[in-house]
């Protein structure tokens, strides 16, 4: 425990934060404790409004917690925020590249914020663009880049200071599958270089694929954590049978004897089970439905932990 | 640790967090961006006051031969020069700063680097004041070309523009810190800057105003800006130069403090 604590790159201990006053007061983070270990890709998951963004802002020293302790790279936040951020890279959710500048100028201007001279900043550009798959694009304007290219440039920009810790807030939202795969590949490359990554995402396949450790938050508290495998094994039945049809709700009673849990969402029925064979045999007798039998995945875990209701 | 949500507490700027040089890379970013749009940017800040000057100076100037010991052209040229200095910082501190803060999210990107909000706001303030200097240099260049004034004291308009720019940049940043959208800024232009110009001796002497209004005007910064700039076109220094500088400096520093506190409050939520 002591050793693990020593190597943690980011640590939250009983952190609380509320906004507003009086009746309008909302407690957004309610006693959150977690630790990101060095070299990990740490997935920070939760529905909208769970407190992820506020937590990230507090982690970077941009919002002050009401109580609790936050340490980033050994620095107390937000007191030593600037010194900590010298060693951190951030890929924000909202694209905020400088639209007036070329690809190269974006990197140079950003490097200056870290106190680099123009010549040092310029010397770093080729390697950063090569990493981002943007070699030869030095003089391109931002408007000429595709969504995936912009996101890769934003990642390159987050690397100008050769950070030990990189925060990525929904790095693949809005990208097509090709662009997503390319981003995943780059994140794996960073991980292989020994960087510690903290990633938020709403794509459970992405979290399952990339992350070593996941923390699920909801209503400002940690509700589960572990590796993707562990979370699936300890939270949910190993097999899922999905049934599609016009009136699947009527089937609910017929199948519930063969499943641990049955849920209906719109025109889909989800049956969770440890013994799928009897269930699929029963379903084979029905006409007018389609059946999909698959192993349980992280999305099932997420839905079980945070419910099916929409959050906004 | 002080709560940054209350205006009073956040007024105290953390001096450890406040380096006077760290804002320079941000200032350079704004300057690089300005180089892309310098023509349209100058057109707004200088073009409009310059047209007022030509129209009023040549048109009205025939009817009003002399005002306060100078030609009406000289009177209105010095007034509109001060006005263009005010415009330069006002436009930058409202529209451009707001775009960077709220629309392009440039501030967020900078705040992810080892920069603090005070660095970002200080860069906006100094850059907006620099825009006043750019407006002023352009306007003065035109006055020299047209032969309206060729006094050596025109060189002193440059530091005056920096000080006046600092005042109106700070006021513009106050507007920016509470704005929800661009619409808000047209109120300050139409209901703030324009009426202020009318009572501050830009187009006609303040002595024509009712006494009470003159007193109000003396307490506000634009009349001191006009006072400071006007004699410089005639090779003279303002008789009340010390007072003008003191009033402007007080507005600049006080205004910046208020803007900083309001931005801290905005960013705490």
Interface residues (C-beta under 8 A of the other chain):
Chain A: X19 X60 X62 X63 X64 X79 X81 X82 X83 X85 X86 X88 X90 X92 X94 X95 X96 X97 X98 X99 X100 X101 X105 X109 X110 X112 X113 X114 X115 X157 X158 X161
Chain B: X1 X4 X17 X25 X26 X28 X29 X32 X33 X36 X37 X104 X105 X106 X108 X109 X110 X111 X112 X113 X114 X115 X116 X267 X268 X269
